[in-house]
């Protein structure tokens, strides 16, 4: 873990030096649809309704991402607050708030040219017509600031008990890179291998994902196909594990 970025180490250690200020509750109030984000002055449900498919707005506005995906780190928007521990517990016990967090995730998936197939397994696929997934993929490759956004999104999902969605996203991207040569830029590979793949607190799941990425990166003819992706998620649903961790480790070696 010593070789990981500092923010990832803190995340994996559950922010051991963090504090909980009960006087701060902007994230809680925002996700209860009672507080407007700043500077855009919109409720969370208004963002969901008005910004879905408005790709220019999602690309060029930057303050909203800290509100949609709060984490226990300071962001670039000084008008937002870091997520507090008491907010996490309150939001996790609020089904309406969790549903809004999932809708925020789906909003950004659409922006990236993807759609959530299964909330249960986390399976993701390319956006369907009339959405143009290819144009969105090109934008994701071109606009590297989205790499930082994705790290935040994955950390946020983990905080709210939605970490099963992280593997669905990560392994979808890996299958696109491996089988279809999509989303295979050096920038995305670098962010995925060093940051995104480590935004999983479940040790065995993180190890399996990292081992599978290593097999793809090795260039020895291994292809992580769409079928392999779906089988991994099915395996987790049935057995609690993405796949055979011993086999993944052996193949990597």
C-alpha positions as CSV (number, residue, x, y, z in Angstrom):
1,X,0.0,0.0,0.0
2,X,3.0,2.3,0.4
3,X,3.2,2.8,-3.3
4,X,-0.4,4.0,-3.6
5,X,-1.3,7.7,-4.0
6,X,-1.9,9.3,-0.6
7,X,-5.6,9.9,-1.2
8,X,-6.1,6.2,-2.1
9,X,-4.3,5.1,1.1
10,X,-6.5,7.4,3.2
11,X,-9.6,6.1,1.4
12,X,-8.6,2.4,1.9
13,X,-7.8,3.1,5.6
14,X,-11.2,4.7,6.0
15,X,-9.7,8.2,6.6
16,X,-8.1,7.5,10.0
17,X,-7.2,11.1,10.6
18,X,-10.6,12.5,9.6
19,X,-13.1,14.2,12.0
20,X,-16.8,14.5,12.2
21,X,-18.3,18.0,12.5
22,X,-21.9,17.6,13.4
23,X,-22.5,21.3,12.6
24,X,-21.8,20.6,8.9
25,X,-24.7,18.9,7.1
26,X,-24.9,20.4,3.6
27,X,-24.4,17.0,1.9
28,X,-27.2,15.5,4.0
29,X,-29.6,18.4,3.2
30,X,-28.7,18.4,-0.5
31,X,-29.5,14.7,-0.8
32,X,-32.7,15.1,1.1
33,X,-33.6,17.5,-1.7
34,X,-33.8,20.4,0.7
35,X,-30.7,22.4,0.0
36,X,-29.6,23.9,-3.3
37,X,-26.0,23.3,-4.4
38,X,-23.6,26.1,-4.9
39,X,-22.8,27.8,-7.2
40,X,-25.5,26.3,-9.5
41,X,-28.4,26.9,-7.1
42,X,-30.2,23.7,-8.0
43,X,-31.7,20.9,-5.9
44,X,-30.4,17.4,-6.6
45,X,-33.6,16.4,-8.3
46,X,-33.5,19.4,-10.5
47,X,-30.0,18.5,-11.7
48,X,-31.2,15.0,-12.5
49,X,-34.2,16.3,-14.5
50,X,-32.5,19.2,-16.2
51,X,-29.0,18.1,-16.9
52,X,-29.5,14.5,-18.2
53,X,-28.2,14.5,-21.7
54,X,-26.9,18.1,-21.5
55,X,-23.4,17.1,-22.1
56,X,-21.9,20.6,-22.5
57,X,-23.2,21.5,-19.1
58,X,-21.8,18.3,-17.5
59,X,-18.5,18.8,-19.3
60,X,-17.8,22.5,-18.6
61,X,-19.4,23.1,-15.2
62,X,-17.3,21.8,-12.4
63,X,-18.9,22.7,-9.1
64,X,-21.7,20.2,-9.2
65,X,-19.5,17.1,-9.0
66,X,-18.6,17.7,-5.3
67,X,-22.3,17.9,-4.5
68,X,-23.4,14.9,-6.4
69,X,-20.6,12.7,-5.1
70,X,-19.5,13.9,-1.7
71,X,-16.4,12.3,-0.1
72,X,-14.4,12.9,3.0
73,X,-11.9,15.0,1.1
74,X,-11.7,18.6,0.1
75,X,-12.6,19.3,-3.5
76,X,-12.1,22.2,-5.8
77,X,-15.4,23.8,-5.1
78,X,-15.0,25.9,-1.9
79,X,-18.8,26.3,-1.7
80,X,-19.2,22.6,-1.0
81,X,-18.3,20.7,2.2
82,X,-16.4,17.4,2.7
83,X,-18.6,14.5,3.6
84,X,-19.1,14.1,7.4
85,X,-19.4,10.7,9.1
86,X,-22.8,11.5,10.6
87,X,-24.0,12.4,7.2
88,X,-22.9,9.0,5.9
89,X,-24.9,7.2,8.5
90,X,-28.0,9.4,8.0
91,X,-28.0,9.1,4.2
92,X,-27.4,5.3,4.3
93,X,-30.5,4.9,6.3
94,X,-32.6,7.1,3.9
95,X,-33.8,5.0,0.9
96,X,-34.8,8.1,-1.0
97,X,-31.4,9.6,-0.6
98,X,-29.7,6.4,-1.7
99,X,-32.0,6.3,-4.8
100,X,-30.9,9.9,-5.6
101,X,-27.2,8.9,-5.3
102,X,-27.8,6.0,-7.7
103,X,-29.6,8.4,-10.1
104,X,-26.5,10.7,-9.9
105,X,-24.4,7.8,-10.9
106,X,-26.7,7.0,-13.8
107,X,-26.5,10.6,-14.9
108,X,-22.7,10.5,-15.1
109,X,-22.7,7.0,-16.8
110,X,-24.9,8.5,-19.5
111,X,-22.4,11.3,-19.9
112,X,-19.6,8.8,-20.3
113,X,-21.6,6.8,-22.9
114,X,-22.7,4.0,-20.6
115,X,-25.9,2.8,-18.9
116,X,-26.5,0.8,-15.7
117,X,-28.0,-2.6,-16.7
118,X,-28.4,-4.1,-13.2
119,X,-28.4,-2.4,-9.9
120,X,-28.1,-5.8,-8.2
121,X,-24.9,-6.8,-9.9
122,X,-23.6,-3.4,-11.1
123,X,-23.4,-4.5,-14.7
124,X,-22.8,-1.6,-17.1
125,X,-23.0,-1.5,-20.9
126,X,-22.7,1.0,-23.7
127,X,-25.4,3.6,-24.1
128,X,-28.2,2.5,-26.4
129,X,-29.5,4.6,-29.4
130,X,-30.4,7.3,-29.7
131,X,-27.5,8.0,-27.4
132,X,-24.1,8.0,-29.3
133,X,-21.8,6.1,-27.0
134,X,-18.9,6.5,-29.4
135,X,-19.0,10.3,-29.2
136,X,-19.1,10.1,-25.4
137,X,-16.2,7.6,-25.3
138,X,-14.2,10.1,-27.4
139,X,-15.0,12.9,-25.0
140,X,-13.9,10.8,-22.1
141,X,-10.6,10.1,-23.7
142,X,-10.1,13.7,-24.7
143,X,-11.2,15.3,-21.4
144,X,-8.9,13.9,-18.8
145,X,-10.4,15.9,-15.9
146,X,-13.1,13.3,-16.0
147,X,-10.6,10.8,-14.7
148,X,-10.5,12.7,-11.4
149,X,-14.3,12.8,-11.4
150,X,-14.5,9.0,-11.7
151,X,-12.1,8.5,-8.8
152,X,-14.5,10.7,-6.7
153,X,-17.6,8.8,-8.0
154,X,-16.1,5.4,-7.0
155,X,-15.1,6.6,-3.6
156,X,-18.5,8.1,-3.0
157,X,-20.3,4.9,-4.0
158,X,-18.1,3.0,-1.5
159,X,-19.0,5.3,1.3
160,X,-22.7,4.7,0.8
161,X,-22.7,0.9,0.6
162,X,-22.9,0.8,-3.2
163,X,-19.4,-0.5,-3.8
164,X,-20.8,-3.4,-5.9
165,X,-21.3,-0.8,-8.6
166,X,-17.5,0.0,-8.6
167,X,-16.6,-3.5,-10.0
168,X,-19.4,-3.2,-12.5
169,X,-17.9,0.0,-13.9
170,X,-14.2,-1.0,-13.7
171,X,-14.7,-4.4,-15.3
172,X,-16.8,-2.9,-18.1
173,X,-14.1,-0.5,-18.9
174,X,-11.5,-3.3,-18.8
175,X,-13.6,-5.5,-21.2
176,X,-13.9,-2.5,-23.6
177,X,-10.2,-2.0,-23.5
178,X,-9.3,-5.7,-23.9
179,X,-11.9,-7.0,-26.4
180,X,-12.9,-3.8,-28.3
181,X,-9.8,-1.6,-27.9
182,X,-12.2,1.2,-26.7
183,X,-11.3,3.6,-23.8
184,X,-7.7,2.3,-24.2
185,X,-5.8,5.6,-24.0
186,X,-2.7,5.9,-21.8
187,X,-4.5,8.5,-19.7
188,X,-7.4,6.2,-18.9
189,X,-5.2,3.2,-18.4
190,X,-3.0,5.2,-16.0
191,X,-5.9,6.5,-14.0
192,X,-7.6,3.1,-13.9
193,X,-4.6,1.1,-12.8
194,X,-3.3,3.5,-10.2
195,X,-6.5,5.1,-8.9
196,X,-9.8,3.6,-10.0
197,X,-9.0,0.0,-9.4
198,X,-7.9,0.8,-5.9
199,X,-11.2,2.6,-5.0
200,X,-12.5,-0.8,-3.7
201,X,-12.3,-1.4,0.0
202,X,-13.1,-5.1,-0.2
203,X,-9.6,-6.6,-0.2
204,X,-10.4,-9.8,-2.1
205,X,-12.4,-8.0,-4.7
206,X,-9.8,-5.3,-5.2
207,X,-7.1,-8.0,-5.6
208,X,-9.2,-9.9,-8.2
209,X,-9.7,-6.7,-10.2
210,X,-6.0,-5.8,-10.0
211,X,-5.0,-9.3,-11.0
212,X,-7.3,-9.3,-14.0
213,X,-6.1,-5.9,-15.1
214,X,-2.5,-7.1,-14.9
215,X,-3.4,-10.1,-17.1
216,X,-4.8,-7.8,-19.7
217,X,-1.9,-5.4,-19.5
218,X,0.6,-8.2,-19.9
219,X,-0.3,-8.6,-23.6
220,X,0.1,-12.3,-23.6
221,X,-3.1,-13.0,-25.6
222,X,-5.5,-12.9,-22.6
223,X,-8.7,-11.2,-23.5
224,X,-11.2,-10.1,-20.9
225,X,-14.4,-10.4,-23.0
226,X,-17.9,-9.1,-22.4
227,X,-18.8,-12.7,-21.5
228,X,-16.0,-12.9,-19.0
229,X,-17.3,-9.7,-17.5
230,X,-20.8,-11.0,-17.1
231,X,-19.6,-14.3,-15.7
232,X,-17.6,-12.5,-13.0
233,X,-20.6,-10.5,-11.9
234,X,-22.8,-13.6,-12.0
235,X,-20.2,-15.4,-9.9
236,X,-20.2,-12.7,-7.3
237,X,-24.0,-12.7,-7.1
238,X,-24.1,-16.5,-6.6
239,X,-21.0,-17.0,-4.5
240,X,-19.9,-13.6,-3.1
241,X,-16.7,-13.6,-5.2
242,X,-16.0,-12.2,-8.6
243,X,-14.1,-15.3,-9.6
244,X,-11.4,-17.8,-8.5
245,X,-8.9,-15.6,-6.7
246,X,-6.2,-18.3,-6.7
247,X,-6.6,-18.8,-10.4
248,X,-6.3,-15.1,-11.1
249,X,-3.1,-14.9,-8.9
250,X,-1.6,-17.9,-10.7
251,X,-2.4,-16.5,-14.2
252,X,-0.9,-13.2,-13.2
253,X,2.3,-14.8,-12.1
